[in-house]
Amino acid sequence: MSRRVNVVGAGIVGLSIAHDLALRGNAVTVIADRSAGESVSGVAAAVWFPYRSGASPSLMAWLLGARKRFEQLATDCAAGVDLREGIVVERHMGADRSWTEVVPHHQEATADELPSEAVAGVRATVPVISMPHYLPWLEKRCASLGVRFVDRTVASVDDVAGDADLVVVAAGMGSGVLLNDDSMFPVQGQIVRLANPGITEWITDVDNPAGLTYIVPRREDIVCGGVAQVGSWVTEPVAEVEQAILRRVVSLMPALAGLPILSRATGLRPARDTIRLEHVDGYPVPVIACYGHGGAGVTLSWGCAEAVADLADQT
Ligand SMILES: Cc1cc2nc3c(=O)[nH]c(=O)nc-3n(C[C@H](O)[C@H](O)[C@H](O)COP(=O)(O)OP(=O)(O)OC[C@H]3O[C@@H](n4cnc5c(N)ncnc54)[C@H](O)[C@@H]3O)c2cc1C
């Protein structure tokens, strides 16, 4: 039976949920005041890696689910998903490698692949998502499944409950206000995008003593970061921060020196100690929350979308 589902949020999380709910025969409307490209999702690097994701007992299942879906999508060139090798640099012994359990292609990085101060590292093949291709592709794919898009600000859940059998709140940082949840906090990030002369290898060096550092080469650009300022609401790029990012990435990958800067951006990662994916009581219609993905909303997107669709089926 087709149910009417209103999804609040058109970022990577809301779109992926809308897609899977529509695939299962629901009549889905996405209501949002920003498109995915204009939201935090448009700033994401976006490499499949669980950086600063909230905790959850289901985390590994979501990571696995999303990795598999992205791997399927990598066979469709138009989607903008590529499987790429890269290196996770480790700066201290005993770094958390639990993520490798759901990555079939990984091995110990060799010393000559790592910065001299690193203690170890992992070479892995994971999805890298060229968001300027992927987000419009996903929007079109949703539309082809019958998803409707409404451009407006939602003031409260009741506001979108009247014409729905089910409401899903997947509004990133906006979710806390909608559900009276004061446990959300921003983790501010800043990136600079360089022209890509054909580099494919990514690097993440999250414990770099000079600051969080990552290099994510996509189809047309290389996303260089970064910053992770807990509690900061700064939304304008800061020139000194960008210069420091460029120094760090060139030190890790000298081939980046002098590449043209294409653009720069900031984004507020929608963080929470635990990702919230559950039914929320107290509304006239069933409500499912899905938010708090921090620095891993892309990485977890399809896994969480499948979990929300399963919850919706049980509702
Ligand atoms: C610099 C940076 C780099 C990152 N790199 C990566 C990476 O490499 N890999 C990765 O997995 N993740 C990465 N992330 C994290 C990722 O971007 C986020 O986790 C993800 O985008 C969150 O998606 P979302 O859909 O929950 O929220 P958003 O993308 O913020 O979307 C929220 C949506 O809700 C809507 N909304 C909110 N409130 C309301 C309201 N009241 N009414 C109507 N609409 C509303 C907005 O308009 C928008 O459509 C990065 C983030 C940053 C900042």
The ligand as a Gaussian input file, in Angstrom:
#p B3LYP/6-31G(d) Opt

LIG

0 1
 C       34.456000      20.267000       5.241000
 C       33.627000      19.013000       5.303000
 C       34.103000      17.841000       4.725000
 C       33.341000      16.679000       4.797000
 N       33.819000      15.537000       4.199000
 C       33.107000      14.399000       4.284000
 C       33.596000      13.197000       3.693000
 O       34.659000      13.169000       3.083000
 N       32.838000      12.056000       3.827000
 C       31.643000      12.064000       4.496000
 O       31.010000      11.015000       4.608000
 N       31.155000      13.188000       5.054000
 C       31.854000      14.352000       4.973000
 N       31.383000      15.485000       5.560000
 C       30.158000      15.413000       6.375000
 C       28.916000      15.495000       5.515000
 O       28.980000      16.616000       4.675000
 C       27.670000      15.597000       6.428000
 O       27.679000      14.566000       7.391000
 C       26.406000      15.474000       5.594000
 O       26.424000      16.396000       4.521000
 C       25.163000      15.684000       6.428000
 O       24.079000      15.539000       5.555000
 P       22.606000      15.897000       5.979000
 O       21.754000      15.523000       4.821000
 O       22.314000      15.295000       7.306000
 O       22.618000      17.476000       6.221000
 P       22.701000      18.709000       5.207000
 O       23.509000      18.396000       4.016000
 O       23.073000      19.881000       6.030000
 O       21.205000      18.895000       4.705000
 C       20.213000      19.377000       5.577000
 C       18.947000      19.582000       4.780000
 O       17.881000      19.892000       5.691000
 C       17.238000      21.086000       5.275000
 N       16.683000      21.736000       6.448000
 C       17.237000      21.918000       7.655000
 N       16.375000      22.521000       8.489000
 C       15.249000      22.737000       7.783000
 C       13.974000      23.330000       8.059000
 N       13.690000      23.783000       9.287000
 N       13.061000      23.405000       7.058000
 C       13.327000      22.916000       5.831000
 N       14.492000      22.346000       5.513000
 C       15.437000      22.251000       6.469000
 C       18.317000      21.870000       4.559000
 O       17.734000      22.837000       3.715000
 C       19.022000      20.745000       3.790000
 O       18.283000      20.430000       2.635000
 C       32.102000      16.682000       5.470000
 C       31.619000      17.875000       6.013000
 C       32.369000      19.024000       5.933000
 C       31.818000      20.286000       6.521000

